[in-house]
Amino acid sequence: MELNWFSFIRSIIARFKFIYCPVCVVMASKMVVLLPAIIAAFIIGVLGLLLAPSEVRNRDLSFPTGTIKIDNDTIKVEVAKSPEERQRWLMFREDPIPLDSAMLLAYGKPDLYALWLINIQYNLDLIWLDENGRVVYAKEDAQICTNPFDASKCTYKNTSPAKFVIAASSGFIANHNVSTSSAMKIISI
């Protein structure tokens, strides 16, 4: 009688091995494909860094500078005119901009422009200005993104068409007494 039970249990184990065996084969075949792909991606990345042309590696990432006047205060600005510069703007900067300077984002035409404060290291004062330099919207102490999956808490948008946006360290608006009656005059950009 023991022999029958033994053969019965052995047949069940053999059946389970048959069921789980395809899973093991699938897992092994994924590793066979993924491991070389990961190694190849790493090698290509390292070669890309080593063999990048010198004009790409040594490219100047600073912004052109200019001067603006807000009411009676003269402000030194970094100017972001191109789409690439506006996209990069203040991302990954560790040191806040001094309160006597700012970044000026210049757009081609007046419109509603949203700013997502992702990869910004400090809170900002944001000022949207129309084509005549009049303040159309301002946001003091705009909070940075702490969670990139919740963009609604760190995206700011003007309510009236603007052609320029001034981005500065938090406290800039209070320090320069900027209000909705303030105006910007471009001296040089």
HELIX and SHEET records of a PDB file:
HELIX    1   1 GLU A    2  LEU A   51  1                                  50    
HELIX    2   2 SER A   54  ARG A   57  1                                   4    
HELIX    3   3 PRO A   83  ARG A   88  1                                   6    
HELIX    4   4 ALA A  151  LYS A  153  5                                   3    
HELIX    5   5 PHE A  172  ASN A  175  1                                   4    
SHEET    1   A 7 VAL A 135  ALA A 142  0                                        
SHEET    2   A 7 LEU A 124  LEU A 129 -1                                        
SHEET    3   A 7 ALA A 162  SER A 169 -1                                        
SHEET    4   A 7 SER A 101  ASP A 111 -1                                        
SHEET    5   A 7 ASP A  73  ALA A  80  1                                        
SHEET    6   A 7 THR A  65  ILE A  70 -1                                        
SHEET    7   A 7 MET A 184  SER A 188 -1                                        
SHEET    1   B 2 ALA A 114  TRP A 116  0                                        
SHEET    2   B 2 THR A 155  LYS A 157 -1                                        
END                                                                             
